Structures are given as structure tokens and as C-alpha cells.
Amino acid sequence: MIVTMEIPDDLVDDLQVGFQNLNQAALEAFAADAYSKELLSLEQVRRMLNLESRWDAEAILSKHGAWPSHSADEIFSDARTLAEFRHAAS
């Protein structure tokens, strides 16, 4: 899905001074808000932001004040992923 935002032209220059990548900053803020509202899991945030690891996702969420919590489902999912990784590595 592609989402488009409209920002008044007179604000764009000011915003670009504070953000290296305005599109990425907006996407991160949206993902963090969705995570805080429990609409997205940590894994979904990782996928949405195309991040390499859960730790990268946790860092982004922490930067936005959305402290990651770990549900039982997430812990079991992590355990399954680790088992798959170990199996693939052997």
C-alpha cells in the first residue's frame, strides 16, 4: 500500500533540516504509534520498516518512546525463529 501525505510547501524546508529522510521518519513514527496502540507486533514493525533484526525494531520504537513489551506470542515466535535458524545453520 502506498500512503501519501500532503505537507504545506512552506514547511517542507524546515522539516527537511531536522530529518535526513522525511519519508522514513514519518513511517517510523506511524509504526511506533501503531505498536503503542497494539495494532502491530514487534515483528510486524520490523517488516514494515524493512529492518534486519528485532533489535533494530526495538531501537526505532525506543527512539519514539514506544517501549517494546514482549507478549507470550512474541516469545514463542522468537523461539520458533531461533529453532529454524539453528536447523538451517546445521
N, C-alpha and C positions, 0 to 999 in steps of 0.2 A: 504494500500500500504506500502510496506517496501522499504525504501531507504537506500542504503549502501554507506558509504564514505570510501575512502582509504586515510589513513594518514601515511606518512613515519614513519617507526619504530623508527627512531632516534628522532622524535618529540613528540611521544606519552607520554613519561615520563615527559617531560617539560610541556605539556598541562595538564596532569593529576594533576600536582602540583597546577595549577591555577583554576581548575574546579573540584568540588566534583563529578559531574556526567557529563562527557563529552557528552554523547548522549543527555541528557536533554538540556544542554547548546546549542548544535547545533540545536536542534529542536526549542528552544525558539528564537534563532537568525533568523532562517528561517521563523518562524511565524511572527516575528516582521517586517522582511523585506517585506513579503507578505502583511502585514497590511499597511505598509507605501506606498506600490505601489497600494493600494486599491484593492488587489486581494482577501483579506479575510476581513470579518467584525469582529467586536469585539466578537460577539457570536461564529463565526467560529474559532477564535483564542482560545477562552475558550474551545471549544470542542476539537480542535486539541491537546491542551496541557492537556486535561482532568482535567480542573480546576473546583473548586466548584462554583465560582461566577464570575460575570463580573469584580468585584473589584480586584480579583486575576489576571485576564487577564490584566486589566489596569496597575497593578503593574509591571507585566512582561514587557509589552510594554514600560512603562515609564523607566524601568531599561535599556532598549535597545534604548532609545531615540526616540521611535515611540509614540508620544503623542496621546492618543486616542481623536478622534473627534466624535461627535455624530450626525449622519445623522438623518433626519426625520424618515426614515425607522427603524433605531435602536431604536429611542424613542418610536415609535408606537409598535415595537416588545416588548420592555420592559414593556410598558403599558399592552399589552395583557398577558404577562407572569405574571405580578403582579395581574391582574384580575383573572387569572387561579389559582394562588396561594391562593388568598383571598377566592375564591369559594371553593377550596379544603379544606381550613382550617376551613370553617364554617359548 
